[in-house]
């Protein structure tokens, strides 16, 4: 899959957001968690990648299966106008 620079930047942004699970990235960009990790490793400096990986491993909201059941959305109300997110409100 070929991603534009804009898409790569958005994936990186979504990956750093604690409330955005990998499922949201998959829905929008069709990238699995392992592919996101690979992209992050390629695009970030090694020290930034290490920080991100540590953060992801300790963040329960990045994985839909282990996140709090009360959190039933993965985007803020303002996200679409800001980023032209393709995921519609449910």
Phi, psi and omega per residue, in radians:
X1 nan 2.304 3.128
X2 -1.733 2.177 -3.133
X3 -1.926 2.476 3.071
X4 -1.331 2.877 3.081
X5 -1.043 -0.655 3.114
X6 -1.094 -0.750 3.110
X7 -1.126 -0.767 3.131
X8 -1.066 -0.771 3.115
X9 -1.072 -0.716 3.139
X10 -1.178 -0.699 3.107
X11 -1.099 -0.743 3.098
X12 -1.084 -0.783 3.120
X13 -1.051 -0.830 -3.134
X14 -1.126 -0.609 -3.138
X15 -1.166 -0.597 3.126
X16 -1.351 -0.403 -3.126
X17 -1.255 2.211 -3.104
X18 -1.146 -0.642 -3.059
X19 -1.452 -0.119 -3.111
X20 -1.641 1.907 -3.135
X21 -1.337 2.849 3.104
X22 -1.072 -0.478 3.110
X23 -1.059 -0.629 3.128
X24 -1.169 -0.696 3.106
X25 -1.151 -0.689 3.108
X26 -1.112 -0.762 -3.126
X27 -1.074 -0.668 -3.068
X28 -1.524 -0.658 -3.013
X29 -2.082 -0.025 3.122
X30 1.047 0.656 3.087
X31 -1.975 2.217 3.074
X32 -1.301 2.929 -3.124
X33 -0.981 -0.785 -3.132
X34 -1.117 -0.578 3.104
X35 -1.249 -0.620 3.083
X36 -1.139 -0.768 3.115
X37 -1.058 -0.724 3.112
X38 -1.106 -0.773 3.121
X39 -1.095 -0.758 -3.137
X40 -1.102 -0.723 -3.140
X41 -1.098 -0.669 -3.125
X42 -1.263 -0.684 -2.981
X43 -1.580 -0.443 -3.086
X44 -1.687 2.762 2.955
X45 -1.123 2.676 -3.078
X46 -1.009 -0.736 -3.132
X47 -1.126 -0.670 3.098
X48 -1.186 -0.688 3.107
X49 -1.093 -0.749 3.116
X50 -1.061 -0.772 3.106
X51 -1.082 -0.756 3.139
X52 -1.111 -0.792 -3.135
X53 -1.061 -0.743 3.112
X54 -1.099 -0.731 3.127
X55 -1.108 -0.780 -3.131
X56 -1.114 -0.739 -3.126
X57 -1.110 -0.521 -3.110
X58 -1.707 0.064 -3.064
X59 -1.851 1.977 -3.091
X60 -1.350 -0.222 -3.113
X61 -1.524 -0.154 -3.135
X62 -1.373 -0.319 -3.103
X63 -2.057 2.007 -3.049
X64 -0.934 -0.660 -3.062
X65 -1.204 -0.518 -3.095
X66 -1.868 0.031 -3.121
X67 -1.412 2.769 -3.133
X68 -1.005 2.309 -3.088
X69 -1.137 -0.341 3.121
X70 -1.262 -0.347 3.109
X71 -1.551 1.815 -3.052
X72 -1.973 0.277 3.075
X73 -2.482 2.836 -3.134
X74 -2.287 0.392 3.041
X75 -2.592 2.604 3.108
X76 -1.414 2.878 -3.107
X77 -1.120 -0.451 -3.092
X78 -1.593 -0.091 -3.011
X79 -1.096 -0.749 -3.087
X80 -1.053 -0.869 3.124
X81 -1.135 -0.517 -3.113
X82 -1.304 -0.794 -2.977
X83 -2.014 0.030 -3.048
X84 0.971 0.684 -3.127
X85 -1.014 2.343 -3.095
X86 -1.421 -0.184 -3.103
X87 -1.400 2.146 -3.109
X88 -1.438 2.768 3.072
X89 -1.205 2.560 3.140
X90 -1.919 nan nan
